[in-house]
Amino acid sequence: MQNNQHLRLSLPSKGRLQELALHFLNSAGLSVFKPNPRQYEAEIPALPELGILFQRPGDIVVSVRQGSVDFGITGIDVVEEKRGDNGDIIILHDSLGFGYCSLMLAIPESWEQVNDVQSLKEYTTSLNRPLRVATKFPNLTSKFLTQQNIPHSLITAEGTLETAPTIGYADIISDLVSSGQTLKDNRLKTITNGIIQTSQAALIANRYTLQKNPEALEMARRLLEYIEAHLRAKENLLVIANMRGLSPEAVGEKIFTQTNVGGLQGPTISPIITRESNQSWYSVTIVVRRDILPKAISELRNIGGSGIIVSPVNYIFEEEPPRYTKMLNELRG
């Protein structure tokens, strides 16, 4: 670790979430370098002031909340479960685009008459006792069931939950679900309106560190700048086409008659030096959303575009990251 690292970012210490977090940061130009694979410390060469720690997802939230760590990347599920009510945690970015899952209620397949929250409530009434629910998320689960007016008792568990109804120490479970295959393998099913919390990876920070430490605030800006530029670029492609025209303005007028080829603020149009002096060619460069690329290509061809080249985009930087502006407003509020 470098001596000038006085700010710290915690990442998941193992499993799929760690792999995805490291891949995401690497794709965003913030590669993590771990000198010793056995240590729980690392660094980001692009941000030498920022030290990296590896912790369990839930411990990341606790560390950021307590202020022993300044920033963290972990799932929204554990953030909402462990953030507390005192506002010490601020969510800088709630949709990093990986680690998708949902905290859901799952019941035995044999409960054929139960298919939604209302029928679960009716079934619980017939039990003449509180519903026994095994979960690793007691706060979120209890809040949800209380809002639904379902009497319940929670059984906090750290191991495998799917076997709890079969063994008999719980009636149902509240657990994270991604594909749902593990539930099916254990003869469990989800119910309509039984989603307690949707989740994906998020970037969090300690609110009071940002308020009191200008260097931490600047680091938040830099992290958000790289992350937002990368995420925005993933949704877009760079398209270059050649077009005939009397002038750049004339080519621009053609482009603006179309719907999907306007670019971010507008096209970049440059003259092309050709061997044929009697024709004026221009190179048109635009940024196009990935999901509308076929429409954009068709529109360019309709107005005379040719030699069309499509390339990926690594970053699209704004003047100031929108989420940084949002963070500043929240800190001031």
C-alpha positions as a LaTeX table, in Angstrom:
\begin{tabular}{lrrr}
\hline
Residue & $x$ (\AA) & $y$ (\AA) & $z$ (\AA) \\
\hline
Met1 & 0.00 & 0.00 & 0.00 \\
Gln2 & 1.16 & 3.49 & $-0.80$ \\
Asn3 & 1.71 & 5.94 & 2.02 \\
Asn4 & $-0.51$ & 8.62 & 0.46 \\
Gln5 & $-3.63$ & 6.42 & 0.56 \\
His6 & $-5.80$ & 8.03 & 3.21 \\
Leu7 & $-9.18$ & 7.32 & 1.61 \\
Arg8 & $-10.54$ & 3.79 & 1.34 \\
Leu9 & $-12.99$ & 1.91 & $-0.86$ \\
Ser10 & $-14.31$ & $-1.52$ & 0.16 \\
Leu11 & $-15.12$ & $-4.20$ & $-2.41$ \\
Pro12 & $-16.71$ & $-7.65$ & $-1.99$ \\
Ser13 & $-14.13$ & $-10.13$ & $-0.77$ \\
Lys14 & $-15.21$ & $-13.21$ & $-2.69$ \\
Gly15 & $-17.64$ & $-14.85$ & $-5.05$ \\
Arg16 & $-19.40$ & $-13.70$ & $-8.16$ \\
Leu17 & $-20.01$ & $-10.19$ & $-6.83$ \\
Gln18 & $-16.27$ & $-9.65$ & $-6.36$ \\
Glu19 & $-15.54$ & $-10.87$ & $-9.89$ \\
Leu20 & $-18.18$ & $-8.58$ & $-11.35$ \\
Ala21 & $-17.02$ & $-5.58$ & $-9.29$ \\
Leu22 & $-13.39$ & $-5.99$ & $-10.38$ \\
His23 & $-14.44$ & $-6.44$ & $-14.02$ \\
Phe24 & $-16.65$ & $-3.35$ & $-13.82$ \\
Leu25 & $-13.91$ & $-1.16$ & $-12.37$ \\
Asn26 & $-11.41$ & $-2.46$ & $-14.91$ \\
Ser27 & $-13.84$ & $-1.65$ & $-17.76$ \\
Ala28 & $-14.29$ & 1.84 & $-16.31$ \\
Gly29 & $-10.53$ & 2.46 & $-16.39$ \\
Leu30 & $-10.11$ & 1.91 & $-12.65$ \\
Ser31 & $-8.22$ & $-1.39$ & $-12.62$ \\
Val32 & $-7.54$ & $-2.84$ & $-9.18$ \\
Phe33 & $-3.99$ & $-4.04$ & $-8.52$ \\
Lys34 & $-3.53$ & $-6.55$ & $-5.69$ \\
Pro35 & 0.19 & $-7.05$ & $-4.96$ \\
Asn36 & $-0.44$ & $-10.04$ & $-2.67$ \\
Pro37 & $-3.41$ & $-12.32$ & $-3.49$ \\
Arg38 & $-3.62$ & $-13.39$ & 0.17 \\
Gln39 & $-3.99$ & $-9.89$ & 1.53 \\
Tyr40 & $-7.25$ & $-8.01$ & 1.85 \\
Glu41 & $-5.74$ & $-4.80$ & 0.56 \\
Ala42 & $-5.12$ & $-3.48$ & $-2.95$ \\
Glu43 & $-4.82$ & $-0.25$ & $-4.91$ \\
Ile44 & $-6.11$ & 1.50 & $-8.02$ \\
Pro45 & $-3.10$ & 2.97 & $-9.89$ \\
Ala46 & $-5.34$ & 5.54 & $-11.61$ \\
Leu47 & $-6.42$ & 6.80 & $-8.17$ \\
Pro48 & $-3.29$ & 6.54 & $-6.00$ \\
Glu49 & $-4.94$ & 8.38 & $-3.10$ \\
Leu50 & $-7.55$ & 5.62 & $-2.76$ \\
Gly51 & $-6.80$ & 2.38 & $-0.93$ \\
Ile52 & $-8.83$ & $-0.78$ & $-1.57$ \\
Leu53 & $-10.11$ & $-3.18$ & 1.09 \\
Phe54 & $-11.97$ & $-6.46$ & 0.58 \\
Gln55 & $-14.84$ & $-7.29$ & 2.94 \\
Arg56 & $-18.04$ & $-9.30$ & 3.03 \\
Pro57 & $-20.93$ & $-7.40$ & 1.39 \\
Gly58 & $-22.72$ & $-6.80$ & 4.68 \\
Asp59 & $-19.55$ & $-5.70$ & 6.45 \\
Ile60 & $-18.96$ & $-3.12$ & 3.71 \\
Val61 & $-22.20$ & $-1.38$ & 4.65 \\
Val62 & $-21.36$ & $-1.43$ & 8.37 \\
Ser63 & $-17.84$ & $-0.09$ & 7.75 \\
Val64 & $-19.09$ & 2.77 & 5.59 \\
Arg65 & $-21.87$ & 3.55 & 8.06 \\
Gln66 & $-19.40$ & 3.72 & 10.94 \\
Gly67 & $-16.92$ & 5.79 & 8.92 \\
Ser68 & $-13.98$ & 3.37 & 9.12 \\
Val69 & $-14.25$ & 3.10 & 5.32 \\
Asp70 & $-15.14$ & 6.06 & 3.09 \\
Phe71 & $-16.66$ & 4.32 & 0.06 \\
Gly72 & $-18.04$ & 0.90 & $-0.77$ \\
Ile73 & $-19.44$ & $-1.14$ & $-3.64$ \\
Thr74 & $-22.01$ & $-3.73$ & $-2.59$ \\
Gly75 & $-25.59$ & $-4.78$ & $-3.27$ \\
Ile76 & $-28.56$ & $-2.51$ & $-2.63$ \\
Asp77 & $-30.12$ & $-5.42$ & $-0.71$ \\
Val78 & $-27.52$ & $-5.32$ & 2.07 \\
Val79 & $-27.37$ & $-1.52$ & 1.95 \\
Glu80 & $-31.08$ & $-1.29$ & 2.73 \\
Glu81 & $-30.84$ & $-4.04$ & 5.33 \\
Lys82 & $-27.91$ & $-2.61$ & 7.28 \\
Arg83 & $-27.78$ & 1.14 & 6.57 \\
Gly84 & $-29.64$ & 2.11 & 9.76 \\
Asp85 & $-31.92$ & 5.09 & 10.28 \\
Asn86 & $-29.42$ & 7.83 & 11.12 \\
Gly87 & $-28.52$ & 8.81 & 7.55 \\
Asp88 & $-24.80$ & 8.04 & 7.84 \\
Ile89 & $-24.83$ & 6.32 & 4.45 \\
Ile90 & $-25.41$ & 8.15 & 1.18 \\
Ile91 & $-25.95$ & 6.20 & $-2.04$ \\
Leu92 & $-23.84$ & 7.79 & $-4.75$ \\
His93 & $-24.91$ & 5.44 & $-7.54$ \\
Asp94 & $-27.71$ & 2.88 & $-7.19$ \\
Ser95 & $-27.47$ & 1.13 & $-10.57$ \\
Leu96 & $-23.97$ & $-0.01$ & $-11.52$ \\
Gly97 & $-25.42$ & $-2.62$ & $-13.85$ \\
Phe98 & $-24.28$ & $-5.89$ & $-12.27$ \\
Gly99 & $-25.14$ & $-8.14$ & $-9.34$ \\
Tyr100 & $-28.84$ & $-8.27$ & $-10.18$ \\
Cys101 & $-31.12$ & $-10.17$ & $-7.80$ \\
Ser102 & $-34.30$ & $-9.73$ & $-5.74$ \\
Leu103 & $-35.14$ & $-10.41$ & $-2.12$ \\
Met104 & $-38.37$ & $-12.42$ & $-2.35$ \\
Leu105 & $-40.75$ & $-14.55$ & $-0.35$ \\
Ala106 & $-40.69$ & $-18.22$ & $-1.33$ \\
Ile107 & $-43.21$ & $-20.80$ & $-0.17$ \\
Pro108 & $-43.57$ & $-24.60$ & $-0.56$ \\
Glu109 & $-44.95$ & $-25.72$ & $-3.93$ \\
Ser110 & $-47.48$ & $-27.81$ & $-2.01$ \\
Trp111 & $-49.28$ & $-24.62$ & $-0.93$ \\
Glu112 & $-51.33$ & $-24.69$ & $-4.12$ \\
Gln113 & $-53.96$ & $-22.29$ & $-2.78$ \\
Val114 & $-51.32$ & $-19.59$ & $-2.13$ \\
Asn115 & $-50.17$ & $-17.60$ & $-5.16$ \\
Asp116 & $-49.97$ & $-13.99$ & $-3.97$ \\
Val117 & $-49.53$ & $-11.90$ & $-0.83$ \\
Gln118 & $-53.26$ & $-11.70$ & $-0.15$ \\
Ser119 & $-53.75$ & $-15.48$ & $-0.26$ \\
Leu120 & $-50.63$ & $-15.87$ & 1.91 \\
Lys121 & $-52.25$ & $-13.56$ & 4.46 \\
Glu122 & $-55.44$ & $-15.65$ & 4.37 \\
Tyr123 & $-53.46$ & $-18.87$ & 4.75 \\
Thr124 & $-51.59$ & $-17.42$ & 7.74 \\
Thr125 & $-54.93$ & $-16.65$ & 9.42 \\
Ser126 & $-55.89$ & $-20.31$ & 9.08 \\
Leu127 & $-52.71$ & $-21.35$ & 10.90 \\
Asn128 & $-53.86$ & $-19.61$ & 14.09 \\
Arg129 & $-50.25$ & $-18.60$ & 14.76 \\
Pro130 & $-47.64$ & $-16.25$ & 13.30 \\
Leu131 & $-46.01$ & $-17.28$ & 10.03 \\
Arg132 & $-42.48$ & $-18.60$ & 10.65 \\
Val133 & $-40.07$ & $-17.00$ & 8.17 \\
Ala134 & $-36.40$ & $-17.94$ & 7.79 \\
Thr135 & $-34.25$ & $-15.13$ & 6.42 \\
Lys136 & $-30.86$ & $-13.42$ & 6.37 \\
Phe137 & $-32.63$ & $-10.07$ & 5.96 \\
Pro138 & $-34.71$ & $-9.61$ & 9.13 \\
Asn139 & $-35.14$ & $-5.83$ & 8.84 \\
Leu140 & $-36.40$ & $-5.75$ & 5.25 \\
Thr141 & $-38.49$ & $-8.89$ & 5.68 \\
Ser142 & $-40.17$ & $-7.79$ & 8.90 \\
Lys143 & $-40.91$ & $-4.34$ & 7.45 \\
Phe144 & $-42.52$ & $-5.89$ & 4.37 \\
Leu145 & $-44.64$ & $-8.41$ & 6.28 \\
Thr146 & $-45.73$ & $-5.76$ & 8.77 \\
Gln147 & $-46.84$ & $-3.49$ & 5.93 \\
Gln148 & $-48.85$ & $-6.40$ & 4.54 \\
Asn149 & $-50.43$ & $-7.04$ & 7.97 \\
Ile150 & $-49.14$ & $-10.62$ & 8.05 \\
Pro151 & $-48.40$ & $-11.88$ & 11.60 \\
His152 & $-44.95$ & $-13.41$ & 11.60 \\
Ser153 & $-41.97$ & $-14.55$ & 13.60 \\
Leu154 & $-38.52$ & $-14.35$ & 12.08 \\
Ile155 & $-35.90$ & $-17.07$ & 12.21 \\
Thr156 & $-32.52$ & $-15.53$ & 11.44 \\
Ala157 & $-30.26$ & $-17.96$ & 9.62 \\
Glu158 & $-26.80$ & $-17.71$ & 8.04 \\
Gly159 & $-26.65$ & $-21.01$ & 6.20 \\
Thr160 & $-28.79$ & $-22.48$ & 3.41 \\
Leu161 & $-32.37$ & $-21.31$ & 3.71 \\
Glu162 & $-34.04$ & $-23.40$ & 1.00 \\
Thr163 & $-34.24$ & $-26.50$ & 3.19 \\
Ala164 & $-35.93$ & $-24.70$ & 6.12 \\
Pro165 & $-39.54$ & $-25.52$ & 5.11 \\
Thr166 & $-38.65$ & $-29.16$ & 4.37 \\
Ile167 & $-36.88$ & $-29.61$ & 7.69 \\
Gly168 & $-39.76$ & $-27.87$ & 9.43 \\
Tyr169 & $-38.14$ & $-25.05$ & 11.39 \\
Ala170 & $-39.80$ & $-22.44$ & 9.14 \\
Asp171 & $-42.94$ & $-22.21$ & 7.03 \\
Ile172 & $-41.48$ & $-20.05$ & 4.28 \\
Ile173 & $-38.27$ & $-18.23$ & 3.47 \\
Ser174 & $-37.25$ & $-14.73$ & 2.45 \\
Asp175 & $-34.12$ & $-14.98$ & 0.34 \\
Leu176 & $-32.23$ & $-13.54$ & $-2.61$ \\
Val177 & $-33.35$ & $-14.91$ & $-5.97$ \\
Ser178 & $-31.67$ & $-14.49$ & $-9.34$ \\
Ser179 & $-32.62$ & $-17.31$ & $-11.74$ \\
Gly180 & $-34.93$ & $-19.12$ & $-9.31$ \\
Gln181 & $-33.48$ & $-22.52$ & $-10.15$ \\
Thr182 & $-32.38$ & $-23.23$ & $-6.56$ \\
Leu183 & $-35.93$ & $-22.65$ & $-5.36$ \\
Lys184 & $-37.31$ & $-25.09$ & $-7.92$ \\
Asp185 & $-34.72$ & $-27.68$ & $-6.95$ \\
Asn186 & $-35.98$ & $-27.46$ & $-3.37$ \\
Arg187 & $-39.68$ & $-27.45$ & $-4.32$ \\
Leu188 & $-40.25$ & $-23.83$ & $-3.47$ \\
Lys189 & $-42.04$ & $-21.15$ & $-5.49$ \\
Thr190 & $-42.28$ & $-17.38$ & $-5.48$ \\
Ile191 & $-45.59$ & $-15.54$ & $-5.22$ \\
Thr192 & $-47.09$ & $-12.54$ & $-6.98$ \\
Asn193 & $-46.25$ & $-9.26$ & $-5.20$ \\
Gly194 & $-43.76$ & $-11.15$ & $-3.05$ \\
Ile195 & $-40.74$ & $-9.04$ & $-4.06$ \\
Ile196 & $-39.37$ & $-7.33$ & $-0.95$ \\
Gln197 & $-36.36$ & $-5.56$ & $-2.49$ \\
Thr198 & $-34.90$ & $-5.50$ & $-5.99$ \\
Ser199 & $-31.13$ & $-5.22$ & $-6.00$ \\
Gln200 & $-28.00$ & $-4.60$ & $-8.00$ \\
Ala201 & $-24.55$ & $-3.27$ & $-7.15$ \\
Ala202 & $-24.33$ & 0.27 & $-5.80$ \\
Leu203 & $-21.64$ & 2.78 & $-4.82$ \\
Ile204 & $-22.09$ & 4.15 & $-1.30$ \\
Ala205 & $-20.21$ & 6.62 & 0.89 \\
Asn206 & $-20.15$ & 7.97 & 4.42 \\
Arg207 & $-22.18$ & 11.17 & 4.45 \\
Tyr208 & $-20.19$ & 12.97 & 7.12 \\
Thr209 & $-16.85$ & 12.16 & 5.52 \\
Leu210 & $-18.06$ & 13.85 & 2.33 \\
Gln211 & $-19.32$ & 16.86 & 4.29 \\
Lys212 & $-16.13$ & 17.37 & 6.30 \\
Asn213 & $-13.34$ & 16.17 & 3.98 \\
Pro214 & $-12.82$ & 18.07 & 0.69 \\
Glu215 & $-10.50$ & 15.33 & $-0.57$ \\
Ala216 & $-13.22$ & 12.72 & $-0.06$ \\
Leu217 & $-15.69$ & 14.93 & $-1.92$ \\
Glu218 & $-13.27$ & 15.26 & $-4.81$ \\
Met219 & $-12.74$ & 11.49 & $-4.83$ \\
Ala220 & $-16.51$ & 10.99 & $-5.00$ \\
Arg221 & $-16.59$ & 13.27 & $-8.04$ \\
Arg222 & $-13.79$ & 11.35 & $-9.75$ \\
Leu223 & $-15.35$ & 7.96 & $-9.06$ \\
Leu224 & $-18.72$ & 9.11 & $-10.35$ \\
Glu225 & $-17.13$ & 10.75 & $-13.38$ \\
Tyr226 & $-15.41$ & 7.54 & $-14.48$ \\
Ile227 & $-18.38$ & 5.33 & $-13.64$ \\
Glu228 & $-21.01$ & 7.48 & $-15.34$ \\
Ala229 & $-18.84$ & 8.05 & $-18.41$ \\
His230 & $-18.33$ & 4.29 & $-18.72$ \\
Leu231 & $-22.00$ & 3.39 & $-18.16$ \\
Arg232 & $-23.18$ & 5.99 & $-20.64$ \\
Ala233 & $-20.69$ & 4.79 & $-23.22$ \\
Lys234 & $-21.93$ & 1.19 & $-22.90$ \\
Glu235 & $-25.32$ & 2.32 & $-24.15$ \\
Asn236 & $-23.94$ & 4.13 & $-27.21$ \\
Leu237 & $-21.90$ & 3.56 & $-30.36$ \\
Leu238 & $-19.81$ & 5.87 & $-32.52$ \\
Val239 & $-21.03$ & 5.99 & $-36.13$ \\
Ile240 & $-19.03$ & 7.54 & $-38.98$ \\
Ala241 & $-20.47$ & 7.94 & $-42.47$ \\
Asn242 & $-19.45$ & 9.65 & $-45.72$ \\
Met243 & $-21.95$ & 11.97 & $-47.39$ \\
Arg244 & $-22.05$ & 14.22 & $-50.45$ \\
Gly245 & $-23.16$ & 17.80 & $-49.95$ \\
Leu246 & $-22.68$ & 21.39 & $-50.98$ \\
Ser247 & $-21.50$ & 22.41 & $-47.50$ \\
Pro248 & $-21.32$ & 21.15 & $-43.90$ \\
Glu249 & $-24.50$ & 23.09 & $-43.19$ \\
Ala250 & $-26.32$ & 21.42 & $-46.07$ \\
Val251 & $-25.27$ & 17.98 & $-44.82$ \\
Gly252 & $-26.38$ & 18.94 & $-41.32$ \\
Glu253 & $-29.81$ & 19.95 & $-42.62$ \\
Lys254 & $-30.22$ & 16.50 & $-44.17$ \\
Ile255 & $-29.29$ & 14.83 & $-40.90$ \\
Phe256 & $-31.71$ & 16.90 & $-38.87$ \\
Thr257 & $-34.60$ & 15.74 & $-41.07$ \\
Gln258 & $-34.10$ & 12.30 & $-39.49$ \\
Thr259 & $-35.10$ & 11.09 & $-36.02$ \\
Asn260 & $-32.26$ & 8.87 & $-34.76$ \\
Val261 & $-29.03$ & 10.41 & $-36.06$ \\
Gly262 & $-28.83$ & 13.75 & $-34.26$ \\
Gly263 & $-25.93$ & 12.77 & $-31.99$ \\
Leu264 & $-25.46$ & 14.15 & $-28.47$ \\
Gln265 & $-25.69$ & 17.85 & $-29.33$ \\
Gly266 & $-25.40$ & 17.41 & $-33.10$ \\
Pro267 & $-23.21$ & 15.77 & $-35.73$ \\
Thr268 & $-19.52$ & 16.52 & $-36.29$ \\
Ile269 & $-19.05$ & 17.21 & $-40.00$ \\
Ser270 & $-15.60$ & 17.46 & $-41.60$ \\
Pro271 & $-14.57$ & 17.83 & $-45.26$ \\
Ile272 & $-13.00$ & 14.84 & $-47.00$ \\
Ile273 & $-10.12$ & 15.50 & $-49.40$ \\
Thr274 & $-10.86$ & 13.45 & $-52.53$ \\
Arg275 & $-9.21$ & 13.02 & $-55.93$ \\
Glu276 & $-12.40$ & 14.20 & $-57.60$ \\
Ser277 & $-12.42$ & 17.98 & $-57.31$ \\
Asn278 & $-15.92$ & 18.30 & $-58.74$ \\
Gln279 & $-17.57$ & 16.56 & $-55.80$ \\
Ser280 & $-17.75$ & 17.62 & $-52.18$ \\
Trp281 & $-17.68$ & 14.81 & $-49.62$ \\
Tyr282 & $-18.00$ & 15.12 & $-45.89$ \\
Ser283 & $-17.34$ & 12.77 & $-42.98$ \\
Val284 & $-20.21$ & 12.72 & $-40.47$ \\
Thr285 & $-19.54$ & 11.51 & $-36.92$ \\
Ile286 & $-22.41$ & 10.92 & $-34.49$ \\
Val287 & $-23.08$ & 9.06 & $-31.26$ \\
Val288 & $-26.02$ & 6.65 & $-31.56$ \\
Arg289 & $-27.80$ & 4.66 & $-28.89$ \\
Arg290 & $-27.02$ & 0.97 & $-29.26$ \\
Asp291 & $-30.67$ & $-0.06$ & $-29.23$ \\
Ile292 & $-31.58$ & 2.14 & $-32.22$ \\
Leu293 & $-28.53$ & 1.38 & $-34.39$ \\
Pro294 & $-30.48$ & $-0.40$ & $-37.18$ \\
Lys295 & $-32.85$ & 2.57 & $-37.48$ \\
Ala296 & $-29.91$ & 5.01 & $-37.49$ \\
Ile297 & $-28.09$ & 3.08 & $-40.24$ \\
Ser298 & $-31.26$ & 3.03 & $-42.34$ \\
Glu299 & $-31.76$ & 6.78 & $-41.90$ \\
Leu300 & $-28.16$ & 7.54 & $-42.87$ \\
Arg301 & $-28.52$ & 5.47 & $-46.04$ \\
Asn302 & $-31.80$ & 7.20 & $-46.88$ \\
Ile303 & $-30.06$ & 10.59 & $-46.93$ \\
Gly304 & $-27.02$ & 9.41 & $-48.89$ \\
Gly305 & $-24.70$ & 8.02 & $-46.22$ \\
Ser306 & $-22.12$ & 5.44 & $-47.32$ \\
Gly307 & $-18.96$ & 3.78 & $-46.04$ \\
Ile308 & $-20.59$ & 3.60 & $-42.61$ \\
Ile309 & $-18.28$ & 2.60 & $-39.74$ \\
Val310 & $-19.57$ & 1.63 & $-36.28$ \\
Ser311 & $-17.22$ & 1.56 & $-33.28$ \\
Pro312 & $-17.67$ & 1.02 & $-29.53$ \\
Val313 & $-17.31$ & 3.98 & $-27.19$ \\
Asn314 & $-15.24$ & 3.72 & $-24.01$ \\
Tyr315 & $-16.30$ & 6.91 & $-22.23$ \\
Ile316 & $-18.73$ & 9.78 & $-22.65$ \\
Phe317 & $-17.83$ & 12.49 & $-20.14$ \\
Glu318 & $-20.34$ & 15.15 & $-19.15$ \\
Glu319 & $-19.38$ & 18.64 & $-18.01$ \\
Glu320 & $-20.26$ & 17.42 & $-14.54$ \\
Pro321 & $-21.64$ & 13.98 & $-13.61$ \\
Pro322 & $-25.39$ & 14.33 & $-12.95$ \\
Arg323 & $-25.18$ & 12.06 & $-9.92$ \\
Tyr324 & $-22.44$ & 14.24 & $-8.46$ \\
Thr325 & $-24.76$ & 17.24 & $-8.71$ \\
Lys326 & $-27.50$ & 15.18 & $-7.08$ \\
Met327 & $-25.09$ & 14.17 & $-4.29$ \\
Leu328 & $-24.14$ & 17.78 & $-3.59$ \\
Asn329 & $-27.80$ & 18.76 & $-3.32$ \\
Glu330 & $-28.44$ & 15.90 & $-0.91$ \\
Leu331 & $-25.46$ & 16.82 & 1.26 \\
Arg332 & $-26.59$ & 20.43 & 1.43 \\
Gly333 & $-30.12$ & 19.39 & 2.27 \\
\hline
\end{tabular}
